[in-house]
Amino acid sequence: MGVIKGIGNLALTIVASLVLILLGIIYFMVTVWIIKIGAGWAGYAVLDGNMVVLTAGIVTAAAMIGSAIQH
């Protein structure tokens, strides 16, 4: 009975991890889109892709750190 419960917990952990990875990728893509739109509104017509990805990575990391230390 303990082995079956352990396998069930392992499966639940794998599914939860996959869902969190998928949500992280979606959040990153939305952040990239928002940064590109905001830069366009600010008048930066030509953006280097590296800067967009770097900025989105910083924003995503800051959001995750902020939510982790939130009480």
DRENTORKOL-3810 file (N, C-alpha, C; in nm, 4 decimals):
REM DRENTORKOL-3810
@n.u->0.0818; n.v->-0.1192; n.w->0.0000; ca.u->0.0000; ca.v->0.0000; ca.w->0.0000; c.u->0.0864; c.v->0.1259; c.w->0.0000
@n.u->0.2016; n.v->0.1213; n.w->0.0717; ca.u->0.2904; ca.v->0.2363; ca.w->0.0780; c.u->0.3575; c.v->0.2655; c.w->-0.0552
@n.u->0.3880; n.v->0.1593; n.w->-0.1312; ca.u->0.4521; ca.v->0.1765; ca.w->-0.2612; c.u->0.3561; c.v->0.2447; c.w->-0.3583
@n.u->0.2314; n.v->0.2054; n.w->-0.3550; ca.u->0.1316; ca.v->0.2639; ca.w->-0.4445; c.u->0.1109; c.v->0.4121; c.w->-0.4115
@n.u->0.1076; n.v->0.4423; n.w->-0.2821; ca.u->0.0926; ca.v->0.5819; ca.w->-0.2411; c.u->0.2155; c.v->0.6627; c.w->-0.2830
@n.u->0.3334; n.v->0.6045; n.w->-0.2733; ca.u->0.4565; ca.v->0.6717; ca.w->-0.3147; c.u->0.4588; c.v->0.6996; c.w->-0.4636
@n.u->0.4136; n.v->0.6022; n.w->-0.5440; ca.u->0.4075; ca.v->0.6209; ca.w->-0.6896; c.u->0.3056; c.v->0.7288; c.w->-0.7244
@n.u->0.1938; n.v->0.7302; n.w->-0.6525; ca.u->0.0932; ca.v->0.8342; ca.w->-0.6747; c.u->0.1471; c.v->0.9724; c.w->-0.6422
@n.u->0.2219; n.v->0.9824; n.w->-0.5325; ca.u->0.2818; ca.v->1.1114; ca.w->-0.4968; c.u->0.3860; c.v->1.1543; c.w->-0.5990
@n.u->0.4638; n.v->1.0595; n.w->-0.6504; ca.u->0.5625; ca.v->1.0904; ca.w->-0.7529; c.u->0.4947; c.v->1.1408; c.w->-0.8798
@n.u->0.3867; n.v->1.0752; n.w->-0.9206; ca.u->0.3134; ca.v->1.1178; ca.w->-1.0402; c.u->0.2557; c.v->1.2585; c.w->-1.0203
@n.u->0.2032; n.v->1.2855; n.w->-0.9022; ca.u->0.1481; ca.v->1.4180; ca.w->-0.8727; c.u->0.2575; c.v->1.5239; c.w->-0.8774
@n.u->0.3745; n.v->1.4924; n.w->-0.8266; ca.u->0.4865; ca.v->1.5864; ca.w->-0.8301; c.u->0.5305; c.v->1.6145; c.w->-0.9732
@n.u->0.5351; n.v->1.5133; n.w->-1.0566; ca.u->0.5739; ca.v->1.5298; ca.w->-1.1965; c.u->0.4721; c.v->1.6161; c.w->-1.2696
@n.u->0.3451; n.v->1.5900; n.w->-1.2500; ca.u->0.2406; ca.v->1.6688; ca.w->-1.3161; c.u->0.2451; c.v->1.8139; c.w->-1.2695
@n.u->0.2620; n.v->1.8359; n.w->-1.1399; ca.u->0.2692; ca.v->1.9722; ca.w->-1.0869; c.u->0.3911; c.v->2.0451; c.w->-1.1422
@n.u->0.5030; n.v->1.9762; n.w->-1.1539; ca.u->0.6239; ca.v->2.0373; ca.w->-1.2096; c.u->0.6038; c.v->2.0760; c.w->-1.3555
@n.u->0.5427; n.v->1.9884; n.w->-1.4318; ca.u->0.5170; ca.v->2.0192; ca.w->-1.5729; c.u->0.4231; c.v->2.1382; c.w->-1.5889
@n.u->0.3214; n.v->2.1441; n.w->-1.5054; ca.u->0.2275; ca.v->2.2568; ca.w->-1.5112; c.u->0.2991; c.v->2.3868; c.w->-1.4763
@n.u->0.3839; n.v->2.3853; n.w->-1.3739; ca.u->0.4566; ca.v->2.5059; ca.w->-1.3348; c.u->0.5563; c.v->2.5491; c.w->-1.4420
@n.u->0.6218; n.v->2.4548; n.w->-1.5072; ca.u->0.7128; ca.v->2.4883; ca.w->-1.6165; c.u->0.6353; c.v->2.5501; c.w->-1.7321
@n.u->0.5223; n.v->2.4939; n.w->-1.7664; ca.u->0.4384; ca.v->2.5470; ca.w->-1.8739; c.u->0.3896; c.v->2.6879; c.w->-1.8413
@n.u->0.3457; n.v->2.7097; n.w->-1.7186; ca.u->0.3010; ca.v->2.8427; ca.w->-1.6787; c.u->0.4160; c.v->2.9431; c.w->-1.6798
@n.u->0.5357; n.v->2.9000; n.w->-1.6418; ca.u->0.6519; ca.v->2.9880; ca.w->-1.6472; c.u->0.6858; c.v->3.0297; c.w->-1.7888
@n.u->0.6769; n.v->2.9362; n.w->-1.8827; ca.u->0.7036; ca.v->2.9676; ca.w->-2.0229; c.u->0.5985; c.v->3.0635; c.w->-2.0769
@n.u->0.4730; n.v->3.0399; n.w->-2.0436; ca.u->0.3653; ca.v->3.1292; ca.w->-2.0891; c.u->0.3843; c.v->3.2687; c.w->-2.0305
@n.u->0.4177; n.v->3.2761; n.w->-1.9002; ca.u->0.4404; ca.v->3.4053; ca.w->-1.8359; c.u->0.5568; c.v->3.4781; c.w->-1.9022
@n.u->0.6640; n.v->3.4075; n.w->-1.9340; ca.u->0.7787; ca.v->3.4689; ca.w->-2.0003; c.u->0.7405; c.v->3.5220; c.w->-2.1380
@n.u->0.6626; n.v->3.4462; n.w->-2.2143; ca.u->0.6210; ca.v->3.4900; ca.w->-2.3474; c.u->0.5326; c.v->3.6139; c.w->-2.3393
@n.u->0.4426; n.v->3.6175; n.w->-2.2424; ca.u->0.3568; ca.v->3.7349; ca.w->-2.2246; c.u->0.4420; c.v->3.8552; c.w->-2.1852
@n.u->0.5415; n.v->3.8346; n.w->-2.1005; ca.u->0.6296; ca.v->3.9437; ca.w->-2.0599; c.u->0.7096; c.v->3.9967; c.w->-2.1783
@n.u->0.7590; n.v->3.9098; n.w->-2.2642; ca.u->0.8305; ca.v->3.9528; ca.w->-2.3847; c.u->0.7382; c.v->4.0357; c.w->-2.4724
@n.u->0.6160; n.v->3.9914; n.w->-2.4892; ca.u->0.5191; ca.v->4.0647; ca.w->-2.5714; c.u->0.4910; c.v->4.2028; c.w->-2.5122
@n.u->0.4722; n.v->4.2108; n.w->-2.3815; ca.u->0.4447; ca.v->4.3390; ca.w->-2.3164; c.u->0.5639; c.v->4.4335; c.w->-2.3320
@n.u->0.6842; n.v->4.3822; n.w->-2.3180; ca.u->0.8035; ca.v->4.4660; ca.w->-2.3325; c.u->0.8164; c.v->4.5176; c.w->-2.4755
@n.u->0.7903; n.v->4.4327; n.w->-2.5738; ca.u->0.7973; ca.v->4.4765; ca.w->-2.7131; c.u->0.6924; c.v->4.5824; c.w->-2.7434
@n.u->0.5703; n.v->4.5643; n.w->-2.6926; ca.u->0.4639; ca.v->4.6632; ca.w->-2.7148; c.u->0.4986; c.v->4.7941; c.w->-2.6446
@n.u->0.5462; n.v->4.7855; n.w->-2.5195; ca.u->0.5826; ca.v->4.9062; ca.w->-2.4447; c.u->0.6972; c.v->4.9819; c.w->-2.5093
@n.u->0.7949; n.v->4.9097; n.w->-2.5610; ca.u->0.9067; ca.v->4.9758; ca.w->-2.6292; c.u->0.8594; c.v->5.0439; c.w->-2.7572
@n.u->0.7666; n.v->4.9813; n.w->-2.8257; ca.u->0.7102; ca.v->5.0438; ca.w->-2.9458; c.u->0.6360; c.v->5.1721; c.w->-2.9125
@n.u->0.5606; n.v->5.1710; n.w->-2.8039; ca.u->0.4884; ca.v->5.2913; ca.w->-2.7611; c.u->0.5850; c.v->5.4006; c.w->-2.7166
@n.u->0.6999; n.v->5.3605; n.w->-2.6621; ca.u->0.7990; ca.v->5.4589; ca.w->-2.6169; c.u->0.8826; c.v->5.5139; c.w->-2.7312
@n.u->0.8657; n.v->5.4599; n.w->-2.8504; ca.u->0.9354; ca.v->5.5116; ca.w->-2.9673; c.u->1.0590; c.v->5.4345; c.w->-3.0076
@n.u->1.0847; n.v->5.3226; n.w->-2.9441; ca.u->1.1986; ca.v->5.2396; ca.w->-2.9818; c.u->1.1533; c.v->5.1393; c.w->-3.0872
@n.u->1.1624; n.v->5.1806; n.w->-3.2132; ca.u->1.1109; ca.v->5.0979; ca.w->-3.3218; c.u->1.1998; c.v->4.9751; c.w->-3.3450
@n.u->1.3302; n.v->4.9942; n.w->-3.3367; ca.u->1.4221; ca.v->4.8841; ca.w->-3.3618; c.u->1.4769; c.v->4.8369; c.w->-3.2268
@n.u->1.4383; n.v->4.7172; n.w->-3.1902; ca.u->1.4843; ca.v->4.6584; ca.w->-3.0642; c.u->1.5686; c.v->4.5364; c.w->-3.0936
@n.u->1.6778; n.v->4.5255; n.w->-3.0222; ca.u->1.7597; ca.v->4.4058; ca.w->-3.0332; c.u->1.6913; c.v->4.2938; c.w->-2.9552
@n.u->1.6832; n.v->4.1774; n.w->-3.0126; ca.u->1.6167; ca.v->4.0647; ca.w->-2.9479; c.u->1.6810; c.v->4.0263; c.w->-2.8158
@n.u->1.8119; n.v->4.0459; n.w->-2.8074; ca.u->1.8825; ca.v->4.0125; ca.w->-2.6835; c.u->1.8353; c.v->4.0999; c.w->-2.5677
@n.u->1.8138; n.v->4.2274; n.w->-2.5947; ca.u->1.7697; ca.v->4.3185; ca.w->-2.4891; c.u->1.6277; c.v->4.2848; c.w->-2.4434
@n.u->1.5433; n.v->4.2445; n.w->-2.5363; ca.u->1.4059; ca.v->4.2072; ca.w->-2.4998; c.u->1.4065; c.v->4.0845; c.w->-2.4104
@n.u->1.4850; n.v->3.9850; n.w->-2.4463; ca.u->1.4916; ca.v->3.8620; ca.w->-2.3675; c.u->1.5546; c.v->3.8896; c.w->-2.2309
@n.u->1.6598; n.v->3.9717; n.w->-2.2274; ca.u->1.7233; ca.v->4.0057; ca.w->-2.1004; c.u->1.6252; c.v->4.0789; c.w->-2.0089
@n.u->1.5551; n.v->4.1762; n.w->-2.0636; ca.u->1.4590; ca.v->4.2517; ca.w->-1.9836; c.u->1.3454; c.v->4.1626; c.w->-1.9349
@n.u->1.2952; n.v->4.0759; n.w->-2.0209; ca.u->1.1888; ca.v->3.9843; ca.w->-1.9804; c.u->1.2375; c.v->3.8879; c.w->-1.8729
@n.u->1.3618; n.v->3.8439; n.w->-1.8848; ca.u->1.4179; ca.v->3.7555; ca.w->-1.7821; c.u->1.4307; c.v->3.8249; c.w->-1.6480
@n.u->1.4726; n.v->3.9501; n.w->-1.6496; ca.u->1.4844; ca.v->4.0260; ca.w->-1.5249; c.u->1.3473; c.v->4.0480; c.w->-1.4625
@n.u->1.2496; n.v->4.0858; n.w->-1.5433; ca.u->1.1144; ca.v->4.1084; ca.w->-1.4921; c.u->1.0555; c.v->3.9790; c.w->-1.4361
@n.u->1.0736; n.v->3.8686; n.w->-1.5069; ca.u->1.0213; ca.v->3.7402; ca.w->-1.4609; c.u->1.0883; c.v->3.6971; c.w->-1.3301
@n.u->1.2206; n.v->3.7118; n.w->-1.3219; ca.u->1.2917; ca.v->3.6751; ca.w->-1.1996; c.u->1.2483; c.v->3.7630; c.w->-1.0827
@n.u->1.2317; n.v->3.8921; n.w->-1.1077; ca.u->1.1885; ca.v->3.9829; ca.w->-1.0015; c.u->1.0481; c.v->3.9479; c.w->-0.9532
@n.u->0.9605; n.v->3.9100; n.w->-1.0447; ca.u->0.8247; ca.v->3.8717; ca.w->-1.0046; c.u->0.8262; c.v->3.7438; c.w->-0.9211
@n.u->0.9103; n.v->3.6471; n.w->-0.9590; ca.u->0.9168; ca.v->3.5225; ca.w->-0.8831; c.u->0.9778; c.v->3.5447; c.w->-0.7455
@n.u->1.0829; n.v->3.6266; n.w->-0.7376; ca.u->1.1446; ca.v->3.6550; ca.w->-0.6079; c.u->1.0480; c.v->3.7326; c.w->-0.5197
@n.u->0.9785; n.v->3.8287; n.w->-0.5793; ca.u->0.8808; ca.v->3.9065; ca.w->-0.5024; c.u->0.7670; c.v->3.8208; c.w->-0.4482
@n.u->0.7227; n.v->3.7263; n.w->-0.5270; ca.u->0.6132; ca.v->3.6410; ca.w->-0.4787; c.u->0.6640; c.v->3.5395; c.w->-0.3763
@n.u->0.7920; n.v->3.5034; n.w->-0.3847; ca.u->0.8468; ca.v->3.4067; ca.w->-0.2895; c.u->0.8653; c.v->3.4671; c.w->-0.1505
@n.u->0.9014; n.v->3.5960; n.w->-0.1436; ca.u->0.9231; ca.v->3.6563; ca.w->-0.0120; c.u->0.8011; c.v->3.7313; c.w->0.0398
@n.u->0.6936; n.v->3.7219; n.w->-0.0330; ca.u->0.5682; ca.v->3.7829; ca.w->0.0111; c.u->0.5125; c.v->3.7024; c.w->0.1291
@n.u->0.4598; n.v->3.7704; n.w->0.2293; ca.u->0.4083; ca.v->3.6996; ca.w->0.3466; c.u->0.2686; c.v->3.6521; c.w->0.3230
END
